[in-house]
Structures are given as C-alpha cells and as structure tokens.
Amino acid sequence: MGIVNVTPDSFSDGGPQSEQLDLAIEHGLSMVKAGAQILDIGGESTRPGSDAVSLQEELRRVLPVIEGLREAGVPLSIDTLKPQVMQAALDAGA
C-alpha cells in the first residue's frame, strides 16, 4: 500500500506535494510502479496537535489527486473523517 498525503504537516510525507498536486500524482504513480497494490490518499493530517482542515480545503487537496490516479490500475482509498469527502472521493473514482 502506498500512502499519498497531500498535507503540509503530515508526519509521514506531504510537504511540497501538498501544494503541487502534480507532485502528489507523480509520487502515487511511482509507488504503483514500485509495486504498491493500493493507494491511500489523505488531505488532512492526523498527527497529534495538527489543525483541522475545512471541508472545502480537504476536497481541494484530494479530488485532483484521485482524478489523476484513478487510471493507475490500482484501487484508491481515501483517508478522511468527513462523510462528504468520502462521497466525493467515490464519485471521483476512488
């Protein structure tokens, strides 16, 4: 499983790919090429002390990445607490 975090404050990755979504898509594709059989996409950090992200901001972060990775040939999962993001991710191809 590959993890694609599009958050500036993730403890496992994120950073530059949170603002340059094309880098997040490239990162996901490289993990598939390396053998990942599923990609998990997250747009809100769950690290202790992290700030909450609005619904609109989380959608802005994750939907373009899902759309860019849906043809990668592996299942996509969404890491979120928000039902609206879950539904939008499904509608986008996750």
MODELLER restraints for C-alpha pairs under 7 A, 6 or more apart:
rsr = mdl.restraints
at = mdl.atoms
rsr.add(forms.Gaussian(group=physical.xy_distance, feature=features.Distance(at['CA:1:A'], at['CA:36:A']), mean=4.96, stdev=0.5))
rsr.add(forms.Gaussian(group=physical.xy_distance, feature=features.Distance(at['CA:1:A'], at['CA:37:A']), mean=5.75, stdev=0.5))
rsr.add(forms.Gaussian(group=physical.xy_distance, feature=features.Distance(at['CA:1:A'], at['CA:38:A']), mean=4.89, stdev=0.5))
rsr.add(forms.Gaussian(group=physical.xy_distance, feature=features.Distance(at['CA:1:A'], at['CA:39:A']), mean=5.71, stdev=0.5))
rsr.add(forms.Gaussian(group=physical.xy_distance, feature=features.Distance(at['CA:2:A'], at['CA:31:A']), mean=5.95, stdev=0.5))
rsr.add(forms.Gaussian(group=physical.xy_distance, feature=features.Distance(at['CA:2:A'], at['CA:36:A']), mean=5.50, stdev=0.5))
rsr.add(forms.Gaussian(group=physical.xy_distance, feature=features.Distance(at['CA:2:A'], at['CA:38:A']), mean=6.26, stdev=0.5))
rsr.add(forms.Gaussian(group=physical.xy_distance, feature=features.Distance(at['CA:2:A'], at['CA:39:A']), mean=4.72, stdev=0.5))
rsr.add(forms.Gaussian(group=physical.xy_distance, feature=features.Distance(at['CA:2:A'], at['CA:40:A']), mean=6.19, stdev=0.5))
rsr.add(forms.Gaussian(group=physical.xy_distance, feature=features.Distance(at['CA:3:A'], at['CA:39:A']), mean=5.75, stdev=0.5))
rsr.add(forms.Gaussian(group=physical.xy_distance, feature=features.Distance(at['CA:3:A'], at['CA:40:A']), mean=4.85, stdev=0.5))
rsr.add(forms.Gaussian(group=physical.xy_distance, feature=features.Distance(at['CA:3:A'], at['CA:41:A']), mean=6.13, stdev=0.5))
rsr.add(forms.Gaussian(group=physical.xy_distance, feature=features.Distance(at['CA:4:A'], at['CA:24:A']), mean=6.51, stdev=0.5))
rsr.add(forms.Gaussian(group=physical.xy_distance, feature=features.Distance(at['CA:4:A'], at['CA:28:A']), mean=6.19, stdev=0.5))
rsr.add(forms.Gaussian(group=physical.xy_distance, feature=features.Distance(at['CA:4:A'], at['CA:39:A']), mean=6.91, stdev=0.5))
rsr.add(forms.Gaussian(group=physical.xy_distance, feature=features.Distance(at['CA:4:A'], at['CA:40:A']), mean=6.00, stdev=0.5))
rsr.add(forms.Gaussian(group=physical.xy_distance, feature=features.Distance(at['CA:4:A'], at['CA:41:A']), mean=4.79, stdev=0.5))
rsr.add(forms.Gaussian(group=physical.xy_distance, feature=features.Distance(at['CA:4:A'], at['CA:42:A']), mean=6.37, stdev=0.5))
rsr.add(forms.Gaussian(group=physical.xy_distance, feature=features.Distance(at['CA:5:A'], at['CA:13:A']), mean=6.16, stdev=0.5))
rsr.add(forms.Gaussian(group=physical.xy_distance, feature=features.Distance(at['CA:5:A'], at['CA:14:A']), mean=5.02, stdev=0.5))
rsr.add(forms.Gaussian(group=physical.xy_distance, feature=features.Distance(at['CA:5:A'], at['CA:41:A']), mean=5.77, stdev=0.5))
rsr.add(forms.Gaussian(group=physical.xy_distance, feature=features.Distance(at['CA:5:A'], at['CA:42:A']), mean=4.74, stdev=0.5))
rsr.add(forms.Gaussian(group=physical.xy_distance, feature=features.Distance(at['CA:5:A'], at['CA:43:A']), mean=6.07, stdev=0.5))
rsr.add(forms.Gaussian(group=physical.xy_distance, feature=features.Distance(at['CA:6:A'], at['CA:14:A']), mean=5.25, stdev=0.5))
rsr.add(forms.Gaussian(group=physical.xy_distance, feature=features.Distance(at['CA:6:A'], at['CA:17:A']), mean=6.01, stdev=0.5))
rsr.add(forms.Gaussian(group=physical.xy_distance, feature=features.Distance(at['CA:6:A'], at['CA:18:A']), mean=4.04, stdev=0.5))
rsr.add(forms.Gaussian(group=physical.xy_distance, feature=features.Distance(at['CA:6:A'], at['CA:24:A']), mean=6.79, stdev=0.5))
rsr.add(forms.Gaussian(group=physical.xy_distance, feature=features.Distance(at['CA:6:A'], at['CA:42:A']), mean=6.05, stdev=0.5))
rsr.add(forms.Gaussian(group=physical.xy_distance, feature=features.Distance(at['CA:6:A'], at['CA:43:A']), mean=5.00, stdev=0.5))
rsr.add(forms.Gaussian(group=physical.xy_distance, feature=features.Distance(at['CA:6:A'], at['CA:61:A']), mean=6.13, stdev=0.5))
rsr.add(forms.Gaussian(group=physical.xy_distance, feature=features.Distance(at['CA:6:A'], at['CA:62:A']), mean=6.92, stdev=0.5))
rsr.add(forms.Gaussian(group=physical.xy_distance, feature=features.Distance(at['CA:7:A'], at['CA:14:A']), mean=5.06, stdev=0.5))
rsr.add(forms.Gaussian(group=physical.xy_distance, feature=features.Distance(at['CA:7:A'], at['CA:15:A']), mean=6.43, stdev=0.5))
rsr.add(forms.Gaussian(group=physical.xy_distance, feature=features.Distance(at['CA:7:A'], at['CA:18:A']), mean=4.86, stdev=0.5))
rsr.add(forms.Gaussian(group=physical.xy_distance, feature=features.Distance(at['CA:7:A'], at['CA:43:A']), mean=5.47, stdev=0.5))
rsr.add(forms.Gaussian(group=physical.xy_distance, feature=features.Distance(at['CA:7:A'], at['CA:44:A']), mean=5.91, stdev=0.5))
rsr.add(forms.Gaussian(group=physical.xy_distance, feature=features.Distance(at['CA:7:A'], at['CA:45:A']), mean=6.15, stdev=0.5))
rsr.add(forms.Gaussian(group=physical.xy_distance, feature=features.Distance(at['CA:8:A'], at['CA:14:A']), mean=5.45, stdev=0.5))
rsr.add(forms.Gaussian(group=physical.xy_distance, feature=features.Distance(at['CA:8:A'], at['CA:15:A']), mean=4.37, stdev=0.5))
rsr.add(forms.Gaussian(group=physical.xy_distance, feature=features.Distance(at['CA:8:A'], at['CA:18:A']), mean=5.48, stdev=0.5))
rsr.add(forms.Gaussian(group=physical.xy_distance, feature=features.Distance(at['CA:9:A'], at['CA:15:A']), mean=6.58, stdev=0.5))
rsr.add(forms.Gaussian(group=physical.xy_distance, feature=features.Distance(at['CA:9:A'], at['CA:45:A']), mean=6.32, stdev=0.5))
rsr.add(forms.Gaussian(group=physical.xy_distance, feature=features.Distance(at['CA:10:A'], at['CA:45:A']), mean=5.21, stdev=0.5))
rsr.add(forms.Gaussian(group=physical.xy_distance, feature=features.Distance(at['CA:10:A'], at['CA:47:A']), mean=6.63, stdev=0.5))
rsr.add(forms.Gaussian(group=physical.xy_distance, feature=features.Distance(at['CA:11:A'], at['CA:47:A']), mean=6.37, stdev=0.5))
rsr.add(forms.Gaussian(group=physical.xy_distance, feature=features.Distance(at['CA:17:A'], at['CA:23:A']), mean=5.07, stdev=0.5))
rsr.add(forms.Gaussian(group=physical.xy_distance, feature=features.Distance(at['CA:17:A'], at['CA:24:A']), mean=4.90, stdev=0.5))
rsr.add(forms.Gaussian(group=physical.xy_distance, feature=features.Distance(at['CA:21:A'], at['CA:65:A']), mean=6.43, stdev=0.5))
rsr.add(forms.Gaussian(group=physical.xy_distance, feature=features.Distance(at['CA:24:A'], at['CA:65:A']), mean=6.77, stdev=0.5))
rsr.add(forms.Gaussian(group=physical.xy_distance, feature=features.Distance(at['CA:25:A'], at['CA:65:A']), mean=5.70, stdev=0.5))
rsr.add(forms.Gaussian(group=physical.xy_distance, feature=features.Distance(at['CA:25:A'], at['CA:68:A']), mean=6.06, stdev=0.5))
rsr.add(forms.Gaussian(group=physical.xy_distance, feature=features.Distance(at['CA:25:A'], at['CA:69:A']), mean=6.29, stdev=0.5))
rsr.add(forms.Gaussian(group=physical.xy_distance, feature=features.Distance(at['CA:28:A'], at['CA:39:A']), mean=6.94, stdev=0.5))
rsr.add(forms.Gaussian(group=physical.xy_distance, feature=features.Distance(at['CA:29:A'], at['CA:72:A']), mean=6.71, stdev=0.5))
rsr.add(forms.Gaussian(group=physical.xy_distance, feature=features.Distance(at['CA:37:A'], at['CA:74:A']), mean=5.66, stdev=0.5))
rsr.add(forms.Gaussian(group=physical.xy_distance, feature=features.Distance(at['CA:38:A'], at['CA:74:A']), mean=5.29, stdev=0.5))
rsr.add(forms.Gaussian(group=physical.xy_distance, feature=features.Distance(at['CA:38:A'], at['CA:75:A']), mean=4.98, stdev=0.5))
rsr.add(forms.Gaussian(group=physical.xy_distance, feature=features.Distance(at['CA:38:A'], at['CA:76:A']), mean=5.84, stdev=0.5))
rsr.add(forms.Gaussian(group=physical.xy_distance, feature=features.Distance(at['CA:39:A'], at['CA:75:A']), mean=6.51, stdev=0.5))
rsr.add(forms.Gaussian(group=physical.xy_distance, feature=features.Distance(at['CA:39:A'], at['CA:76:A']), mean=4.94, stdev=0.5))
rsr.add(forms.Gaussian(group=physical.xy_distance, feature=features.Distance(at['CA:39:A'], at['CA:77:A']), mean=6.17, stdev=0.5))
rsr.add(forms.Gaussian(group=physical.xy_distance, feature=features.Distance(at['CA:40:A'], at['CA:76:A']), mean=5.88, stdev=0.5))
rsr.add(forms.Gaussian(group=physical.xy_distance, feature=features.Distance(at['CA:40:A'], at['CA:77:A']), mean=4.62, stdev=0.5))
rsr.add(forms.Gaussian(group=physical.xy_distance, feature=features.Distance(at['CA:40:A'], at['CA:78:A']), mean=5.61, stdev=0.5))
rsr.add(forms.Gaussian(group=physical.xy_distance, feature=features.Distance(at['CA:40:A'], at['CA:79:A']), mean=6.50, stdev=0.5))
rsr.add(forms.Gaussian(group=physical.xy_distance, feature=features.Distance(at['CA:41:A'], at['CA:62:A']), mean=6.87, stdev=0.5))
rsr.add(forms.Gaussian(group=physical.xy_distance, feature=features.Distance(at['CA:41:A'], at['CA:77:A']), mean=6.15, stdev=0.5))
rsr.add(forms.Gaussian(group=physical.xy_distance, feature=features.Distance(at['CA:41:A'], at['CA:78:A']), mean=4.93, stdev=0.5))
rsr.add(forms.Gaussian(group=physical.xy_distance, feature=features.Distance(at['CA:41:A'], at['CA:79:A']), mean=5.83, stdev=0.5))
rsr.add(forms.Gaussian(group=physical.xy_distance, feature=features.Distance(at['CA:42:A'], at['CA:62:A']), mean=6.72, stdev=0.5))
rsr.add(forms.Gaussian(group=physical.xy_distance, feature=features.Distance(at['CA:42:A'], at['CA:78:A']), mean=5.99, stdev=0.5))
rsr.add(forms.Gaussian(group=physical.xy_distance, feature=features.Distance(at['CA:42:A'], at['CA:79:A']), mean=4.70, stdev=0.5))
rsr.add(forms.Gaussian(group=physical.xy_distance, feature=features.Distance(at['CA:42:A'], at['CA:80:A']), mean=6.49, stdev=0.5))
rsr.add(forms.Gaussian(group=physical.xy_distance, feature=features.Distance(at['CA:43:A'], at['CA:58:A']), mean=5.16, stdev=0.5))
rsr.add(forms.Gaussian(group=physical.xy_distance, feature=features.Distance(at['CA:43:A'], at['CA:61:A']), mean=5.69, stdev=0.5))
rsr.add(forms.Gaussian(group=physical.xy_distance, feature=features.Distance(at['CA:43:A'], at['CA:62:A']), mean=5.63, stdev=0.5))
rsr.add(forms.Gaussian(group=physical.xy_distance, feature=features.Distance(at['CA:44:A'], at['CA:53:A']), mean=6.07, stdev=0.5))
rsr.add(forms.Gaussian(group=physical.xy_distance, feature=features.Distance(at['CA:44:A'], at['CA:58:A']), mean=6.42, stdev=0.5))
rsr.add(forms.Gaussian(group=physical.xy_distance, feature=features.Distance(at['CA:59:A'], at['CA:85:A']), mean=6.35, stdev=0.5))
rsr.add(forms.Gaussian(group=physical.xy_distance, feature=features.Distance(at['CA:63:A'], at['CA:89:A']), mean=6.52, stdev=0.5))
rsr.add(forms.Gaussian(group=physical.xy_distance, feature=features.Distance(at['CA:63:A'], at['CA:92:A']), mean=6.78, stdev=0.5))
rsr.add(forms.Gaussian(group=physical.xy_distance, feature=features.Distance(at['CA:66:A'], at['CA:92:A']), mean=6.60, stdev=0.5))
rsr.add(forms.Gaussian(group=physical.xy_distance, feature=features.Distance(at['CA:66:A'], at['CA:93:A']), mean=6.73, stdev=0.5))
rsr.add(forms.Gaussian(group=physical.xy_distance, feature=features.Distance(at['CA:66:A'], at['CA:94:A']), mean=6.47, stdev=0.5))
rsr.add(forms.Gaussian(group=physical.xy_distance, feature=features.Distance(at['CA:67:A'], at['CA:92:A']), mean=6.12, stdev=0.5))
rsr.add(forms.Gaussian(group=physical.xy_distance, feature=features.Distance(at['CA:67:A'], at['CA:93:A']), mean=6.79, stdev=0.5))
rsr.add(forms.Gaussian(group=physical.xy_distance, feature=features.Distance(at['CA:70:A'], at['CA:93:A']), mean=5.83, stdev=0.5))
rsr.add(forms.Gaussian(group=physical.xy_distance, feature=features.Distance(at['CA:70:A'], at['CA:94:A']), mean=6.78, stdev=0.5))
rsr.add(forms.Gaussian(group=physical.xy_distance, feature=features.Distance(at['CA:75:A'], at['CA:94:A']), mean=6.83, stdev=0.5))
rsr.add(forms.Gaussian(group=physical.xy_distance, feature=features.Distance(at['CA:76:A'], at['CA:94:A']), mean=4.69, stdev=0.5))
rsr.add(forms.Gaussian(group=physical.xy_distance, feature=features.Distance(at['CA:77:A'], at['CA:94:A']), mean=5.82, stdev=0.5))
rsr.add(forms.Gaussian(group=physical.xy_distance, feature=features.Distance(at['CA:78:A'], at['CA:86:A']), mean=6.73, stdev=0.5))
rsr.add(forms.Gaussian(group=physical.xy_distance, feature=features.Distance(at['CA:78:A'], at['CA:89:A']), mean=6.80, stdev=0.5))
rsr.add(forms.Gaussian(group=physical.xy_distance, feature=features.Distance(at['CA:80:A'], at['CA:86:A']), mean=6.89, stdev=0.5))
